[in-house]
């Protein structure tokens, strides 16, 4: 399991993560923390923090980042190191 943070900058009315496919919904609903910030009338940033398998998070992040209306997306993954020892 990895701790991951996904940041998305998007045009507010064009992006709806809850309308996405089921694996995206599952990840979105199992989040540790979620932040939605309005930058202005037309632009928002979403920050999602999850603890899931890296492959699953990467697949969902790639799908969300390529969604219509998303202007920029970045996935950052880290580990506590317990699994490495």
Protein Blocks (a to p, Z undefined) as FASTA:
>chain_A
ZZddddddddfklpcfklmcfklmmmmmmpfbdcdddfblmbccddddddddfklmmmmm
mmmmmpghiabdcdddddehlmmZZ
